[in-house]
Amino acid sequence: MAHSAKYLPNYTYDDYINWEGRWEIIDGIPYAMTPMPSPAHQRIAARLNTLISNALTDKDCDCSVYH
């Protein structure tokens, strides 16, 4: 049984400059860029990160907090 190769288009910068919206091209493959989180979301995330990190300080666990 023959297998067909999967075709992935290879876009260029010339293609990219004509697109609407926010895109990134990595190795010729387009990726839609998601919008940046709102300032309120970032403040809440930073505060939660601090609270959880402080709660874990000096605890006997292998926990890490990433933001």
PDBQT receptor file of N, H, CA, C and O in Angstrom, charges set to zero:
ATOM      1  N   MET A   1       0.849  -1.175   0.000  1.00  0.00    +0.000 N 
ATOM      2  CA  MET A   1       0.000   0.000   0.000  1.00  0.00    +0.000 C 
ATOM      3  C   MET A   1       0.896   1.238   0.000  1.00  0.00    +0.000 C 
ATOM      4  O   MET A   1       1.789   1.365   0.837  1.00  0.00    +0.000 OA
ATOM      5  N   ALA A   2       0.655   2.133  -0.926  1.00  0.00    +0.000 N 
ATOM      6  H   ALA A   2      -0.071   2.029  -1.606  1.00  0.00    +0.000 HD
ATOM      7  CA  ALA A   2       1.452   3.347  -1.036  1.00  0.00    +0.000 C 
ATOM      8  C   ALA A   2       0.922   4.405  -0.077  1.00  0.00    +0.000 C 
ATOM      9  O   ALA A   2      -0.288   4.541   0.110  1.00  0.00    +0.000 OA
ATOM     10  N   HIS A   3       1.834   5.143   0.522  1.00  0.00    +0.000 N 
ATOM     11  H   HIS A   3       2.816   5.032   0.370  1.00  0.00    +0.000 HD
ATOM     12  CA  HIS A   3       1.474   6.235   1.417  1.00  0.00    +0.000 C 
ATOM     13  C   HIS A   3       1.738   7.555   0.696  1.00  0.00    +0.000 C 
ATOM     14  O   HIS A   3       2.788   7.739   0.080  1.00  0.00    +0.000 OA
ATOM     15  N   SER A   4       0.801   8.441   0.778  1.00  0.00    +0.000 N 
ATOM     16  H   SER A   4      -0.052   8.292   1.278  1.00  0.00    +0.000 HD
ATOM     17  CA  SER A   4       1.020   9.742   0.151  1.00  0.00    +0.000 C 
ATOM     18  C   SER A   4       1.728  10.661   1.138  1.00  0.00    +0.000 C 
ATOM     19  O   SER A   4       1.458  10.634   2.339  1.00  0.00    +0.000 OA
ATOM     20  N   ALA A   5       2.627  11.464   0.616  1.00  0.00    +0.000 N 
ATOM     21  H   ALA A   5       2.846  11.485  -0.360  1.00  0.00    +0.000 HD
ATOM     22  CA  ALA A   5       3.356  12.408   1.460  1.00  0.00    +0.000 C 
ATOM     23  C   ALA A   5       2.418  13.547   1.845  1.00  0.00    +0.000 C 
ATOM     24  O   ALA A   5       1.577  13.974   1.053  1.00  0.00    +0.000 OA
ATOM     25  N   LYS A   6       2.575  14.020   3.053  1.00  0.00    +0.000 N 
ATOM     26  H   LYS A   6       3.257  13.673   3.696  1.00  0.00    +0.000 HD
ATOM     27  CA  LYS A   6       1.775  15.147   3.532  1.00  0.00    +0.000 C 
ATOM     28  C   LYS A   6       2.408  16.427   3.003  1.00  0.00    +0.000 C 
ATOM     29  O   LYS A   6       3.596  16.667   3.218  1.00  0.00    +0.000 OA
ATOM     30  N   TYR A   7       1.636  17.238   2.323  1.00  0.00    +0.000 N 
ATOM     31  H   TYR A   7       0.671  17.043   2.148  1.00  0.00    +0.000 HD
ATOM     32  CA  TYR A   7       2.141  18.468   1.737  1.00  0.00    +0.000 C 
ATOM     33  C   TYR A   7       1.925  19.625   2.701  1.00  0.00    +0.000 C 
ATOM     34  O   TYR A   7       0.799  19.886   3.125  1.00  0.00    +0.000 OA
ATOM     35  N   LEU A   8       2.999  20.314   3.043  1.00  0.00    +0.000 N 
ATOM     36  H   LEU A   8       3.913  20.103   2.698  1.00  0.00    +0.000 HD
ATOM     37  CA  LEU A   8       2.912  21.521   3.858  1.00  0.00    +0.000 C 
ATOM     38  C   LEU A   8       3.358  22.695   2.994  1.00  0.00    +0.000 C 
ATOM     39  O   LEU A   8       4.462  22.683   2.450  1.00  0.00    +0.000 OA
ATOM     40  N   PRO A   9       2.514  23.696   2.867  1.00  0.00    +0.000 N 
ATOM     41  CA  PRO A   9       2.911  24.849   2.061  1.00  0.00    +0.000 C 
ATOM     42  C   PRO A   9       4.095  25.574   2.702  1.00  0.00    +0.000 C 
ATOM     43  O   PRO A   9       4.292  25.513   3.916  1.00  0.00    +0.000 OA
ATOM     44  N   ASN A  10       4.854  26.238   1.895  1.00  0.00    +0.000 N 
ATOM     45  H   ASN A  10       4.694  26.288   0.909  1.00  0.00    +0.000 HD
ATOM     46  CA  ASN A  10       6.011  26.980   2.382  1.00  0.00    +0.000 C 
ATOM     47  C   ASN A  10       5.804  28.438   2.007  1.00  0.00    +0.000 C 
ATOM     48  O   ASN A  10       6.025  28.825   0.860  1.00  0.00    +0.000 OA
ATOM     49  N   TYR A  11       5.382  29.249   2.973  1.00  0.00    +0.000 N 
ATOM     50  H   TYR A  11       5.202  28.934   3.905  1.00  0.00    +0.000 HD
ATOM     51  CA  TYR A  11       5.093  30.652   2.722  1.00  0.00    +0.000 C 
ATOM     52  C   TYR A  11       6.350  31.496   2.887  1.00  0.00    +0.000 C 
ATOM     53  O   TYR A  11       7.299  31.109   3.569  1.00  0.00    +0.000 OA
ATOM     54  N   THR A  12       6.329  32.649   2.248  1.00  0.00    +0.000 N 
ATOM     55  H   THR A  12       5.558  32.963   1.694  1.00  0.00    +0.000 HD
ATOM     56  CA  THR A  12       7.475  33.551   2.279  1.00  0.00    +0.000 C 
ATOM     57  C   THR A  12       7.077  34.876   2.915  1.00  0.00    +0.000 C 
ATOM     58  O   THR A  12       5.912  35.102   3.243  1.00  0.00    +0.000 OA
ATOM     59  N   TYR A  13       8.063  35.739   3.080  1.00  0.00    +0.000 N 
ATOM     60  H   TYR A  13       9.009  35.555   2.813  1.00  0.00    +0.000 HD
ATOM     61  CA  TYR A  13       7.797  37.069   3.608  1.00  0.00    +0.000 C 
ATOM     62  C   TYR A  13       6.850  37.832   2.685  1.00  0.00    +0.000 C 
ATOM     63  O   TYR A  13       5.997  38.578   3.167  1.00  0.00    +0.000 OA
ATOM     64  N   ASP A  14       6.980  37.663   1.386  1.00  0.00    +0.000 N 
ATOM     65  H   ASP A  14       7.673  37.057   0.995  1.00  0.00    +0.000 HD
ATOM     66  CA  ASP A  14       6.077  38.327   0.443  1.00  0.00    +0.000 C 
ATOM     67  C   ASP A  14       4.624  37.910   0.667  1.00  0.00    +0.000 C 
ATOM     68  O   ASP A  14       3.718  38.734   0.539  1.00  0.00    +0.000 OA
ATOM     69  N   ASP A  15       4.396  36.647   0.996  1.00  0.00    +0.000 N 
ATOM     70  H   ASP A  15       5.132  35.978   1.100  1.00  0.00    +0.000 HD
ATOM     71  CA  ASP A  15       3.042  36.195   1.341  1.00  0.00    +0.000 C 
ATOM     72  C   ASP A  15       2.589  36.867   2.637  1.00  0.00    +0.000 C 
ATOM     73  O   ASP A  15       1.483  37.399   2.729  1.00  0.00    +0.000 OA
ATOM     74  N   TYR A  16       3.457  36.830   3.616  1.00  0.00    +0.000 N 
ATOM     75  H   TYR A  16       4.356  36.399   3.542  1.00  0.00    +0.000 HD
ATOM     76  CA  TYR A  16       3.169  37.325   4.966  1.00  0.00    +0.000 C 
ATOM     77  C   TYR A  16       2.721  38.786   4.980  1.00  0.00    +0.000 C 
ATOM     78  O   TYR A  16       1.768  39.128   5.680  1.00  0.00    +0.000 OA
ATOM     79  N   ILE A  17       3.389  39.647   4.221  1.00  0.00    +0.000 N 
ATOM     80  H   ILE A  17       4.163  39.370   3.652  1.00  0.00    +0.000 HD
ATOM     81  CA  ILE A  17       3.073  41.080   4.284  1.00  0.00    +0.000 C 
ATOM     82  C   ILE A  17       1.685  41.402   3.748  1.00  0.00    +0.000 C 
ATOM     83  O   ILE A  17       1.182  42.503   3.973  1.00  0.00    +0.000 OA
ATOM     84  N   ASN A  18       1.063  40.471   3.049  1.00  0.00    +0.000 N 
ATOM     85  H   ASN A  18       1.472  39.577   2.867  1.00  0.00    +0.000 HD
ATOM     86  CA  ASN A  18      -0.283  40.696   2.518  1.00  0.00    +0.000 C 
ATOM     87  C   ASN A  18      -1.387  40.132   3.413  1.00  0.00    +0.000 C 
ATOM     88  O   ASN A  18      -2.567  40.318   3.114  1.00  0.00    +0.000 OA
ATOM     89  N   TRP A  19      -1.035  39.457   4.490  1.00  0.00    +0.000 N 
ATOM     90  H   TRP A  19      -0.077  39.306   4.733  1.00  0.00    +0.000 HD
ATOM     91  CA  TRP A  19      -2.030  38.845   5.366  1.00  0.00    +0.000 C 
ATOM     92  C   TRP A  19      -2.565  39.861   6.366  1.00  0.00    +0.000 C 
ATOM     93  O   TRP A  19      -1.860  40.779   6.784  1.00  0.00    +0.000 OA
ATOM     94  N   GLU A  20      -3.827  39.677   6.740  1.00  0.00    +0.000 N 
ATOM     95  H   GLU A  20      -4.400  38.931   6.400  1.00  0.00    +0.000 HD
ATOM     96  CA  GLU A  20      -4.416  40.489   7.805  1.00  0.00    +0.000 C 
ATOM     97  C   GLU A  20      -4.245  39.762   9.124  1.00  0.00    +0.000 C 
ATOM     98  O   GLU A  20      -4.149  38.536   9.162  1.00  0.00    +0.000 OA
ATOM     99  N   GLY A  21      -4.207  40.518  10.193  1.00  0.00    +0.000 N 
ATOM    100  H   GLY A  21      -4.285  41.515  10.162  1.00  0.00    +0.000 HD
ATOM    101  CA  GLY A  21      -4.060  39.917  11.517  1.00  0.00    +0.000 C 
ATOM    102  C   GLY A  21      -2.592  39.752  11.872  1.00  0.00    +0.000 C 
ATOM    103  O   GLY A  21      -1.698  40.200  11.155  1.00  0.00    +0.000 OA
ATOM    104  N   ARG A  22      -2.377  39.092  13.005  1.00  0.00    +0.000 N 
ATOM    105  H   ARG A  22      -3.103  38.728  13.587  1.00  0.00    +0.000 HD
ATOM    106  CA  ARG A  22      -1.020  38.888  13.513  1.00  0.00    +0.000 C 
ATOM    107  C   ARG A  22      -0.583  37.463  13.234  1.00  0.00    +0.000 C 
ATOM    108  O   ARG A  22      -1.195  36.512  13.719  1.00  0.00    +0.000 OA
ATOM    109  N   TRP A  23       0.462  37.319  12.462  1.00  0.00    +0.000 N 
ATOM    110  H   TRP A  23       0.959  38.092  12.068  1.00  0.00    +0.000 HD
ATOM    111  CA  TRP A  23       0.977  36.010  12.076  1.00  0.00    +0.000 C 
ATOM    112  C   TRP A  23       2.480  35.964  12.280  1.00  0.00    +0.000 C 
ATOM    113  O   TRP A  23       3.151  36.995  12.322  1.00  0.00    +0.000 OA
ATOM    114  N   GLU A  24       2.987  34.764  12.404  1.00  0.00    +0.000 N 
ATOM    115  H   GLU A  24       2.442  33.926  12.369  1.00  0.00    +0.000 HD
ATOM    116  CA  GLU A  24       4.424  34.517  12.473  1.00  0.00    +0.000 C 
ATOM    117  C   GLU A  24       4.705  33.363  11.535  1.00  0.00    +0.000 C 
ATOM    118  O   GLU A  24       3.920  32.417  11.469  1.00  0.00    +0.000 OA
ATOM    119  N   ILE A  25       5.802  33.420  10.814  1.00  0.00    +0.000 N 
ATOM    120  H   ILE A  25       6.441  34.188  10.868  1.00  0.00    +0.000 HD
ATOM    121  CA  ILE A  25       6.190  32.315   9.936  1.00  0.00    +0.000 C 
ATOM    122  C   ILE A  25       7.425  31.657  10.531  1.00  0.00    +0.000 C 
ATOM    123  O   ILE A  25       8.442  32.311  10.762  1.00  0.00    +0.000 OA
ATOM    124  N   ILE A  26       7.326  30.365  10.775  1.00  0.00    +0.000 N 
ATOM    125  H   ILE A  26       6.500  29.833  10.588  1.00  0.00    +0.000 HD
ATOM    126  CA  ILE A  26       8.454  29.591  11.296  1.00  0.00    +0.000 C 
ATOM    127  C   ILE A  26       8.710  28.468  10.302  1.00  0.00    +0.000 C 
ATOM    128  O   ILE A  26       7.845  27.620  10.082  1.00  0.00    +0.000 OA
ATOM    129  N   ASP A  27       9.882  28.460   9.708  1.00  0.00    +0.000 N 
ATOM    130  H   ASP A  27      10.584  29.149   9.887  1.00  0.00    +0.000 HD
ATOM    131  CA  ASP A  27      10.242  27.461   8.694  1.00  0.00    +0.000 C 
ATOM    132  C   ASP A  27       9.190  27.364   7.594  1.00  0.00    +0.000 C 
ATOM    133  O   ASP A  27       8.884  26.272   7.114  1.00  0.00    +0.000 OA
ATOM    134  N   GLY A  28       8.638  28.506   7.199  1.00  0.00    +0.000 N 
ATOM    135  H   GLY A  28       8.886  29.393   7.589  1.00  0.00    +0.000 HD
ATOM    136  CA  GLY A  28       7.677  28.538   6.105  1.00  0.00    +0.000 C 
ATOM    137  C   GLY A  28       6.250  28.186   6.484  1.00  0.00    +0.000 C 
ATOM    138  O   GLY A  28       5.366  28.200   5.628  1.00  0.00    +0.000 OA
ATOM    139  N   ILE A  29       6.008  27.870   7.748  1.00  0.00    +0.000 N 
ATOM    140  H   ILE A  29       6.727  27.858   8.444  1.00  0.00    +0.000 HD
ATOM    141  CA  ILE A  29       4.675  27.498   8.219  1.00  0.00    +0.000 C 
ATOM    142  C   ILE A  29       4.081  28.669   8.988  1.00  0.00    +0.000 C 
ATOM    143  O   ILE A  29       4.717  29.169   9.916  1.00  0.00    +0.000 OA
ATOM    144  N   PRO A  30       2.861  29.132   8.627  1.00  0.00    +0.000 N 
ATOM    145  CA  PRO A  30       2.257  30.265   9.330  1.00  0.00    +0.000 C 
ATOM    146  C   PRO A  30       1.606  29.843  10.652  1.00  0.00    +0.000 C 
ATOM    147  O   PRO A  30       0.977  28.788  10.740  1.00  0.00    +0.000 OA
ATOM    148  N   TYR A  31       1.768  30.675  11.661  1.00  0.00    +0.000 N 
ATOM    149  H   TYR A  31       2.280  31.531  11.589  1.00  0.00    +0.000 HD
ATOM    150  CA  TYR A  31       1.148  30.469  12.975  1.00  0.00    +0.000 C 
ATOM    151  C   TYR A  31       0.428  31.751  13.362  1.00  0.00    +0.000 C 
ATOM    152  O   TYR A  31       1.014  32.832  13.323  1.00  0.00    +0.000 OA
ATOM    153  N   ALA A  32      -0.842  31.634  13.736  1.00  0.00    +0.000 N 
ATOM    154  H   ALA A  32      -1.319  30.756  13.768  1.00  0.00    +0.000 HD
ATOM    155  CA  ALA A  32      -1.598  32.801  14.195  1.00  0.00    +0.000 C 
ATOM    156  C   ALA A  32      -1.082  33.184  15.574  1.00  0.00    +0.000 C 
ATOM    157  O   ALA A  32      -0.903  32.328  16.440  1.00  0.00    +0.000 OA
ATOM    158  N   MET A  33      -0.847  34.468  15.771  1.00  0.00    +0.000 N 
ATOM    159  H   MET A  33      -0.992  35.164  15.068  1.00  0.00    +0.000 HD
ATOM    160  CA  MET A  33      -0.370  34.969  17.057  1.00  0.00    +0.000 C 
ATOM    161  C   MET A  33      -1.575  35.305  17.925  1.00  0.00    +0.000 C 
ATOM    162  O   MET A  33      -2.521  35.949  17.471  1.00  0.00    +0.000 OA
ATOM    163  N   THR A  34      -1.530  34.872  19.152  1.00  0.00    +0.000 N 
ATOM    164  H   THR A  34      -0.762  34.349  19.521  1.00  0.00    +0.000 HD
ATOM    165  CA  THR A  34      -2.610  35.192  20.071  1.00  0.00    +0.000 C 
ATOM    166  C   THR A  34      -2.360  36.568  20.672  1.00  0.00    +0.000 C 
ATOM    167  O   THR A  34      -1.210  36.986  20.814  1.00  0.00    +0.000 OA
ATOM    168  N   PRO A  35      -3.419  37.267  21.023  1.00  0.00    +0.000 N 
ATOM    169  CA  PRO A  35      -3.208  38.592  21.611  1.00  0.00    +0.000 C 
ATOM    170  C   PRO A  35      -2.551  38.497  22.991  1.00  0.00    +0.000 C 
ATOM    171  O   PRO A  35      -2.669  37.488  23.687  1.00  0.00    +0.000 OA
ATOM    172  N   MET A  36      -1.867  39.555  23.360  1.00  0.00    +0.000 N 
ATOM    173  H   MET A  36      -1.771  40.375  22.794  1.00  0.00    +0.000 HD
ATOM    174  CA  MET A  36      -1.216  39.630  24.664  1.00  0.00    +0.000 C 
ATOM    175  C   MET A  36      -2.299  39.711  25.746  1.00  0.00    +0.000 C 
ATOM    176  O   MET A  36      -3.318  40.370  25.541  1.00  0.00    +0.000 OA
ATOM    177  N   PRO A  37      -2.097  39.054  26.890  1.00  0.00    +0.000 N 
ATOM    178  CA  PRO A  37      -3.075  39.165  27.972  1.00  0.00    +0.000 C 
ATOM    179  C   PRO A  37      -3.257  40.621  28.402  1.00  0.00    +0.000 C 
ATOM    180  O   PRO A  37      -2.340  41.435  28.292  1.00  0.00    +0.000 OA
ATOM    181  N   SER A  38      -4.433  40.926  28.885  1.00  0.00    +0.000 N 
ATOM    182  H   SER A  38      -5.178  40.264  28.975  1.00  0.00    +0.000 HD
ATOM    183  CA  SER A  38      -4.717  42.294  29.330  1.00  0.00    +0.000 C 
ATOM    184  C   SER A  38      -3.871  42.636  30.551  1.00  0.00    +0.000 C 
ATOM    185  O   SER A  38      -3.416  41.740  31.262  1.00  0.00    +0.000 OA
ATOM    186  N   PRO A  39      -3.658  43.935  30.799  1.00  0.00    +0.000 N 
ATOM    187  CA  PRO A  39      -2.903  44.324  32.002  1.00  0.00    +0.000 C 
ATOM    188  C   PRO A  39      -3.528  43.771  33.288  1.00  0.00    +0.000 C 
ATOM    189  O   PRO A  39      -2.806  43.366  34.198  1.00  0.00    +0.000 OA
ATOM    190  N   ALA A  40      -4.864  43.751  33.369  1.00  0.00    +0.000 N 
ATOM    191  H   ALA A  40      -5.451  44.080  32.629  1.00  0.00    +0.000 HD
ATOM    192  CA  ALA A  40      -5.519  43.212  34.572  1.00  0.00    +0.000 C 
ATOM    193  C   ALA A  40      -5.185  41.730  34.736  1.00  0.00    +0.000 C 
ATOM    194  O   ALA A  40      -4.899  41.281  35.846  1.00  0.00    +0.000 OA
ATOM    195  N   HIS A  41      -5.220  40.978  33.654  1.00  0.00    +0.000 N 
ATOM    196  H   HIS A  41      -5.452  41.343  32.752  1.00  0.00    +0.000 HD
ATOM    197  CA  HIS A  41      -4.886  39.549  33.711  1.00  0.00    +0.000 C 
ATOM    198  C   HIS A  41      -3.438  39.366  34.174  1.00  0.00    +0.000 C 
ATOM    199  O   HIS A  41      -3.155  38.507  35.009  1.00  0.00    +0.000 OA
ATOM    200  N   GLN A  42      -2.531  40.168  33.636  1.00  0.00    +0.000 N 
ATOM    201  H   GLN A  42      -2.760  40.866  32.957  1.00  0.00    +0.000 HD
ATOM    202  CA  GLN A  42      -1.125  40.047  34.015  1.00  0.00    +0.000 C 
ATOM    203  C   GLN A  42      -0.899  40.396  35.485  1.00  0.00    +0.000 C 
ATOM    204  O   GLN A  42      -0.095  39.745  36.152  1.00  0.00    +0.000 OA
ATOM    205  N   ARG A  43      -1.601  41.422  36.006  1.00  0.00    +0.000 N 
ATOM    206  H   ARG A  43      -2.254  41.951  35.464  1.00  0.00    +0.000 HD
ATOM    207  CA  ARG A  43      -1.475  41.774  37.431  1.00  0.00    +0.000 C 
ATOM    208  C   ARG A  43      -1.963  40.632  38.317  1.00  0.00    +0.000 C 
ATOM    209  O   ARG A  43      -1.311  40.284  39.301  1.00  0.00    +0.000 OA
ATOM    210  N   ILE A  44      -3.106  40.051  37.967  1.00  0.00    +0.000 N 
ATOM    211  H   ILE A  44      -3.636  40.334  37.167  1.00  0.00    +0.000 HD
ATOM    212  CA  ILE A  44      -3.662  38.946  38.758  1.00  0.00    +0.000 C 
ATOM    213  C   ILE A  44      -2.722  37.753  38.721  1.00  0.00    +0.000 C 
ATOM    214  O   ILE A  44      -2.456  37.145  39.758  1.00  0.00    +0.000 OA
ATOM    215  N   ALA A  45      -2.208  37.405  37.528  1.00  0.00    +0.000 N 
ATOM    216  H   ALA A  45      -2.424  37.898  36.686  1.00  0.00    +0.000 HD
ATOM    217  CA  ALA A  45      -1.294  36.270  37.406  1.00  0.00    +0.000 C 
ATOM    218  C   ALA A  45      -0.020  36.497  38.223  1.00  0.00    +0.000 C 
ATOM    219  O   ALA A  45       0.469  35.580  38.883  1.00  0.00    +0.000 OA
ATOM    220  N   ALA A  46       0.511  37.712  38.178  1.00  0.00    +0.000 N 
ATOM    221  H   ALA A  46       0.113  38.457  37.642  1.00  0.00    +0.000 HD
ATOM    222  CA  ALA A  46       1.726  38.017  38.946  1.00  0.00    +0.000 C 
ATOM    223  C   ALA A  46       1.466  37.909  40.443  1.00  0.00    +0.000 C 
ATOM    224  O   ALA A  46       2.292  37.380  41.187  1.00  0.00    +0.000 OA
ATOM    225  N   ARG A  47       0.314  38.412  40.880  1.00  0.00    +0.000 N 
ATOM    226  H   ARG A  47      -0.356  38.842  40.275  1.00  0.00    +0.000 HD
ATOM    227  CA  ARG A  47      -0.034  38.348  42.312  1.00  0.00    +0.000 C 
ATOM    228  C   ARG A  47      -0.205  36.903  42.768  1.00  0.00    +0.000 C 
ATOM    229  O   ARG A  47       0.280  36.527  43.835  1.00  0.00    +0.000 OA
ATOM    230  N   LEU A  48      -0.891  36.094  41.966  1.00  0.00    +0.000 N 
ATOM    231  H   LEU A  48      -1.285  36.400  41.099  1.00  0.00    +0.000 HD
ATOM    232  CA  LEU A  48      -1.057  34.677  42.316  1.00  0.00    +0.000 C 
ATOM    233  C   LEU A  48       0.288  33.970  42.364  1.00  0.00    +0.000 C 
ATOM    234  O   LEU A  48       0.531  33.151  43.249  1.00  0.00    +0.000 OA
ATOM    235  N   ASN A  49       1.159  34.284  41.415  1.00  0.00    +0.000 N 
ATOM    236  H   ASN A  49       0.961  34.949  40.696  1.00  0.00    +0.000 HD
ATOM    237  CA  ASN A  49       2.490  33.695  41.399  1.00  0.00    +0.000 C 
ATOM    238  C   ASN A  49       3.221  34.006  42.696  1.00  0.00    +0.000 C 
ATOM    239  O   ASN A  49       3.823  33.118  43.299  1.00  0.00    +0.000 OA
ATOM    240  N   THR A  50       3.172  35.259  43.128  1.00  0.00    +0.000 N 
ATOM    241  H   THR A  50       2.683  35.981  42.638  1.00  0.00    +0.000 HD
ATOM    242  CA  THR A  50       3.839  35.678  44.366  1.00  0.00    +0.000 C 
ATOM    243  C   THR A  50       3.244  34.972  45.576  1.00  0.00    +0.000 C 
ATOM    244  O   THR A  50       3.975  34.455  46.421  1.00  0.00    +0.000 OA
ATOM    245  N   LEU A  51       1.913  34.949  45.660  1.00  0.00    +0.000 N 
ATOM    246  H   LEU A  51       1.319  35.368  44.974  1.00  0.00    +0.000 HD
ATOM    247  CA  LEU A  51       1.255  34.312  46.807  1.00  0.00    +0.000 C 
ATOM    248  C   LEU A  51       1.594  32.830  46.908  1.00  0.00    +0.000 C 
ATOM    249  O   LEU A  51       1.897  32.331  47.992  1.00  0.00    +0.000 OA
ATOM    250  N   ILE A  52       1.543  32.132  45.789  1.00  0.00    +0.000 N 
ATOM    251  H   ILE A  52       1.297  32.537  44.908  1.00  0.00    +0.000 HD
ATOM    252  CA  ILE A  52       1.832  30.693  45.808  1.00  0.00    +0.000 C 
ATOM    253  C   ILE A  52       3.308  30.449  46.105  1.00  0.00    +0.000 C 
ATOM    254  O   ILE A  52       3.647  29.564  46.890  1.00  0.00    +0.000 OA
ATOM    255  N   SER A  53       4.183  31.230  45.481  1.00  0.00    +0.000 N 
ATOM    256  H   SER A  53       3.908  31.949  44.843  1.00  0.00    +0.000 HD
ATOM    257  CA  SER A  53       5.623  31.073  45.742  1.00  0.00    +0.000 C 
ATOM    258  C   SER A  53       5.944  31.299  47.208  1.00  0.00    +0.000 C 
ATOM    259  O   SER A  53       6.704  30.538  47.807  1.00  0.00    +0.000 OA
ATOM    260  N   ASN A  54       5.362  32.353  47.791  1.00  0.00    +0.000 N 
ATOM    261  H   ASN A  54       4.744  32.971  47.304  1.00  0.00    +0.000 HD
ATOM    262  CA  ASN A  54       5.586  32.623  49.211  1.00  0.00    +0.000 C 
ATOM    263  C   ASN A  54       5.046  31.510  50.093  1.00  0.00    +0.000 C 
ATOM    264  O   ASN A  54       5.673  31.155  51.091  1.00  0.00    +0.000 OA
ATOM    265  N   ALA A  55       3.897  30.957  49.742  1.00  0.00    +0.000 N 
ATOM    266  H   ALA A  55       3.388  31.246  48.932  1.00  0.00    +0.000 HD
ATOM    267  CA  ALA A  55       3.312  29.868  50.528  1.00  0.00    +0.000 C 
ATOM    268  C   ALA A  55       4.187  28.615  50.475  1.00  0.00    +0.000 C 
ATOM    269  O   ALA A  55       4.199  27.823  51.418  1.00  0.00    +0.000 OA
ATOM    270  N   LEU A  56       4.915  28.437  49.377  1.00  0.00    +0.000 N 
ATOM    271  H   LEU A  56       4.905  29.080  48.611  1.00  0.00    +0.000 HD
ATOM    272  CA  LEU A  56       5.761  27.246  49.232  1.00  0.00    +0.000 C 
ATOM    273  C   LEU A  56       7.160  27.423  49.817  1.00  0.00    +0.000 C 
ATOM    274  O   LEU A  56       7.901  26.449  49.954  1.00  0.00    +0.000 OA
ATOM    275  N   THR A  57       7.523  28.649  50.160  1.00  0.00    +0.000 N 
ATOM    276  H   THR A  57       6.921  29.440  50.048  1.00  0.00    +0.000 HD
ATOM    277  CA  THR A  57       8.844  28.911  50.709  1.00  0.00    +0.000 C 
ATOM    278  C   THR A  57       9.049  28.101  51.988  1.00  0.00    +0.000 C 
ATOM    279  O   THR A  57       8.191  28.076  52.872  1.00  0.00    +0.000 OA
ATOM    280  N   ASP A  58      10.194  27.447  52.065  1.00  0.00    +0.000 N 
ATOM    281  H   ASP A  58      10.890  27.467  51.347  1.00  0.00    +0.000 HD
ATOM    282  CA  ASP A  58      10.579  26.632  53.227  1.00  0.00    +0.000 C 
ATOM    283  C   ASP A  58       9.664  25.434  53.457  1.00  0.00    +0.000 C 
ATOM    284  O   ASP A  58       9.620  24.902  54.566  1.00  0.00    +0.000 OA
ATOM    285  N   LYS A  59       8.941  25.004  52.440  1.00  0.00    +0.000 N 
ATOM    286  H   LYS A  59       8.977  25.437  51.539  1.00  0.00    +0.000 HD
ATOM    287  CA  LYS A  59       8.126  23.787  52.546  1.00  0.00    +0.000 C 
ATOM    288  C   LYS A  59       8.944  22.623  52.009  1.00  0.00    +0.000 C 
ATOM    289  O   LYS A  59       9.795  22.797  51.136  1.00  0.00    +0.000 OA
ATOM    290  N   ASP A  60       8.684  21.467  52.527  1.00  0.00    +0.000 N 
ATOM    291  H   ASP A  60       7.993  21.326  53.236  1.00  0.00    +0.000 HD
ATOM    292  CA  ASP A  60       9.409  20.274  52.095  1.00  0.00    +0.000 C 
ATOM    293  C   ASP A  60       8.662  19.643  50.913  1.00  0.00    +0.000 C 
ATOM    294  O   ASP A  60       7.986  18.625  51.057  1.00  0.00    +0.000 OA
ATOM    295  N   CYS A  61       8.802  20.265  49.757  1.00  0.00    +0.000 N 
ATOM    296  H   CYS A  61       9.351  21.092  49.640  1.00  0.00    +0.000 HD
ATOM    297  CA  CYS A  61       8.143  19.728  48.565  1.00  0.00    +0.000 C 
ATOM    298  C   CYS A  61       8.956  20.098  47.331  1.00  0.00    +0.000 C 
ATOM    299  O   CYS A  61       9.822  20.972  47.380  1.00  0.00    +0.000 OA
ATOM    300  N   ASP A  62       8.669  19.430  46.243  1.00  0.00    +0.000 N 
ATOM    301  H   ASP A  62       7.966  18.720  46.204  1.00  0.00    +0.000 HD
ATOM    302  CA  ASP A  62       9.344  19.687  44.985  1.00  0.00    +0.000 C 
ATOM    303  C   ASP A  62       8.483  20.550  44.060  1.00  0.00    +0.000 C 
ATOM    304  O   ASP A  62       8.468  20.338  42.848  1.00  0.00    +0.000 OA
ATOM    305  N   CYS A  63       7.784  21.499  44.617  1.00  0.00    +0.000 N 
ATOM    306  H   CYS A  63       7.796  21.671  45.602  1.00  0.00    +0.000 HD
ATOM    307  CA  CYS A  63       6.859  22.333  43.846  1.00  0.00    +0.000 C 
ATOM    308  C   CYS A  63       7.574  23.566  43.297  1.00  0.00    +0.000 C 
ATOM    309  O   CYS A  63       8.455  24.132  43.944  1.00  0.00    +0.000 OA
ATOM    310  N   SER A  64       7.178  23.966  42.096  1.00  0.00    +0.000 N 
ATOM    311  H   SER A  64       6.462  23.506  41.570  1.00  0.00    +0.000 HD
ATOM    312  CA  SER A  64       7.679  25.187  41.484  1.00  0.00    +0.000 C 
ATOM    313  C   SER A  64       6.513  25.937  40.901  1.00  0.00    +0.000 C 
ATOM    314  O   SER A  64       5.515  25.341  40.497  1.00  0.00    +0.000 OA
ATOM    315  N   VAL A  65       6.640  27.249  40.858  1.00  0.00    +0.000 N 
ATOM    316  H   VAL A  65       7.451  27.733  41.186  1.00  0.00    +0.000 HD
ATOM    317  CA  VAL A  65       5.607  28.092  40.284  1.00  0.00    +0.000 C 
ATOM    318  C   VAL A  65       6.186  28.774  39.062  1.00  0.00    +0.000 C 
ATOM    319  O   VAL A  65       7.252  29.386  39.126  1.00  0.00    +0.000 OA
ATOM    320  N   TYR A  66       5.486  28.668  37.959  1.00  0.00    +0.000 N 
ATOM    321  H   TYR A  66       4.620  28.171  37.907  1.00  0.00    +0.000 HD
ATOM    322  CA  TYR A  66       5.921  29.308  36.720  1.00  0.00    +0.000 C 
ATOM    323  C   TYR A  66       4.857  30.304  36.301  1.00  0.00    +0.000 C 
ATOM    324  O   TYR A  66       3.660  30.060  36.452  1.00  0.00    +0.000 OA
ATOM    325  N   HIS A  67       5.304  31.411  35.781  1.00  0.00    +0.000 N 
ATOM    326  H   HIS A  67       6.277  31.609  35.658  1.00  0.00    +0.000 HD
ATOM    327  CA  HIS A  67       4.387  32.471  35.342  1.00  0.00    +0.000 C 
ATOM    328  C   HIS A  67       4.527  32.664  33.872  1.00  0.00    +0.000 C 
ATOM    329  O   HIS A  67       3.845  33.509  33.292  1.00  0.00    +0.000 OA
TER     330      HIS A  67
